[in-house]
Amino acid sequence: MKILLVDDSRTIRNIQKNILSTLGHTDIVESADGVEAIVKLKETSPDLILLDWNMPNMDGITFLKTIRKDGVTTPVIMCTTEAEKSRVIQAVQAGANNYVVKPFSTETMAEKIEQTLSRVATA
């Protein structure tokens, strides 16, 4: 499974890559913001997107609305520090398939990926 990891923090991307690697996911494409992520999305056709909210150039919500408007159905898990219920609702309304608040454990990420992919498979 190919995963597009979108986060402006290289440190966070490295932590997430380590978690994903522990879970057996090693085909990972990285992007530092939404603008770059749109290019990578078109180039690589990932199976899953892990998306940060707060980034320069194009934030996660704008990226999400843009790709959904363009008909992209790739599952998206928001991985963010935004923990307020209103933010979760906003992300889901924009097209997020799941939501996880940083920092998160390997087990939590495994659960979120499994939930997201099983929901998409049955939809």
C-alpha positions as a Python dict, from the first residue, in 0.01 Angstrom:
ca = {
    (1, 'M'): (0, 0, 0),
    (2, 'K'): (132, 341, -100),
    (3, 'I'): (82, 621, 157),
    (4, 'L'): (112, 995, 94),
    (5, 'L'): (233, 1161, 414),
    (6, 'V'): (159, 1536, 418),
    (7, 'D'): (306, 1740, 705),
    (8, 'D'): (523, 2051, 711),
    (9, 'S'): (737, 1914, 996),
    (10, 'R'): (1017, 1684, 882),
    (11, 'T'): (1044, 1555, 1241),
    (12, 'I'): (675, 1460, 1250),
    (13, 'R'): (703, 1295, 908),
    (14, 'N'): (999, 1090, 1034),
    (15, 'I'): (805, 983, 1345),
    (16, 'Q'): (506, 887, 1132),
    (17, 'K'): (729, 700, 885),
    (18, 'N'): (876, 501, 1176),
    (19, 'I'): (526, 416, 1302),
    (20, 'L'): (413, 317, 952),
    (21, 'S'): (727, 108, 901),
    (22, 'T'): (657, -75, 1228),
    (23, 'L'): (313, -154, 1085),
    (24, 'G'): (470, -289, 764),
    (25, 'H'): (403, 15, 544),
    (26, 'T'): (722, 121, 368),
    (27, 'D'): (595, 264, 37),
    (28, 'I'): (567, 622, 161),
    (29, 'V'): (571, 945, -39),
    (30, 'E'): (631, 1267, 156),
    (31, 'S'): (507, 1619, 105),
    (32, 'A'): (563, 1934, 313),
    (33, 'D'): (242, 2121, 223),
    (34, 'G'): (-84, 2096, 33),
    (35, 'V'): (50, 2248, -289),
    (36, 'E'): (330, 1992, -310),
    (37, 'A'): (88, 1718, -204),
    (38, 'I'): (-142, 1784, -500),
    (39, 'V'): (152, 1727, -736),
    (40, 'K'): (260, 1411, -549),
    (41, 'L'): (-98, 1282, -548),
    (42, 'K'): (-118, 1307, -927),
    (43, 'E'): (230, 1154, -973),
    (44, 'T'): (198, 861, -734),
    (45, 'S'): (-173, 766, -694),
    (46, 'P'): (-147, 670, -325),
    (47, 'D'): (-387, 428, -153),
    (48, 'L'): (-408, 641, 162),
    (49, 'I'): (-327, 1000, 263),
    (50, 'L'): (-218, 1104, 613),
    (51, 'L'): (-280, 1479, 627),
    (52, 'D'): (-176, 1753, 869),
    (53, 'W'): (-408, 2051, 919),
    (54, 'N'): (-172, 2345, 976),
    (55, 'M'): (81, 2391, 697),
    (56, 'P'): (221, 2680, 491),
    (57, 'N'): (118, 2748, 129),
    (58, 'M'): (-197, 2531, 148),
    (59, 'D'): (-340, 2392, 470),
    (60, 'G'): (-485, 2045, 506),
    (61, 'I'): (-851, 2147, 488),
    (62, 'T'): (-797, 2347, 168),
    (63, 'F'): (-605, 2051, 19),
    (64, 'L'): (-886, 1815, 118),
    (65, 'K'): (-1161, 2034, -28),
    (66, 'T'): (-958, 2078, -348),
    (67, 'I'): (-898, 1708, -411),
    (68, 'R'): (-1256, 1611, -325),
    (69, 'K'): (-1387, 1880, -564),
    (70, 'D'): (-1161, 1724, -830),
    (71, 'G'): (-1321, 1383, -770),
    (72, 'V'): (-1031, 1222, -582),
    (73, 'T'): (-1169, 948, -355),
    (74, 'T'): (-842, 837, -192),
    (75, 'P'): (-906, 780, 181),
    (76, 'V'): (-770, 1058, 404),
    (77, 'I'): (-684, 1045, 772),
    (78, 'M'): (-632, 1387, 930),
    (79, 'C'): (-330, 1365, 1165),
    (80, 'T'): (-329, 1690, 1359),
    (81, 'T'): (-303, 1867, 1692),
    (82, 'E'): (-649, 2017, 1630),
    (83, 'A'): (-851, 1829, 1893),
    (84, 'E'): (-1169, 2038, 1927),
    (85, 'K'): (-1489, 1862, 1824),
    (86, 'S'): (-1575, 2147, 1585),
    (87, 'R'): (-1245, 2087, 1402),
    (88, 'V'): (-1316, 1715, 1367),
    (89, 'I'): (-1660, 1797, 1224),
    (90, 'Q'): (-1506, 2052, 987),
    (91, 'A'): (-1254, 1795, 862),
    (92, 'V'): (-1520, 1528, 807),
    (93, 'Q'): (-1740, 1779, 623),
    (94, 'A'): (-1441, 1865, 401),
    (95, 'G'): (-1402, 1497, 311),
    (96, 'A'): (-1175, 1336, 573),
    (97, 'N'): (-1243, 967, 626),
    (98, 'N'): (-1091, 955, 974),
    (99, 'Y'): (-917, 1172, 1232),
    (100, 'V'): (-634, 1119, 1479),
    (101, 'V'): (-489, 1371, 1724),
    (102, 'K'): (-110, 1405, 1760),
    (103, 'P'): (76, 1262, 1936),
    (104, 'F'): (-56, 912, 1873),
    (105, 'S'): (72, 561, 1938),
    (106, 'T'): (156, 293, 1685),
    (107, 'E'): (-154, 102, 1803),
    (108, 'T'): (-379, 405, 1750),
    (109, 'M'): (-244, 458, 1398),
    (110, 'A'): (-293, 88, 1319),
    (111, 'E'): (-656, 112, 1437),
    (112, 'K'): (-723, 429, 1236),
    (113, 'I'): (-576, 282, 917),
    (114, 'E'): (-773, -41, 959),
    (115, 'Q'): (-1098, 149, 1036),
    (116, 'T'): (-1051, 380, 740),
    (117, 'L'): (-969, 111, 486),
    (118, 'S'): (-1249, -120, 602),
    (119, 'R'): (-1504, 164, 584),
    (120, 'V'): (-1391, 251, 232),
    (121, 'A'): (-1402, -115, 126),
    (122, 'T'): (-1762, -155, 245),
    (123, 'A'): (-1882, 179, 111),
}
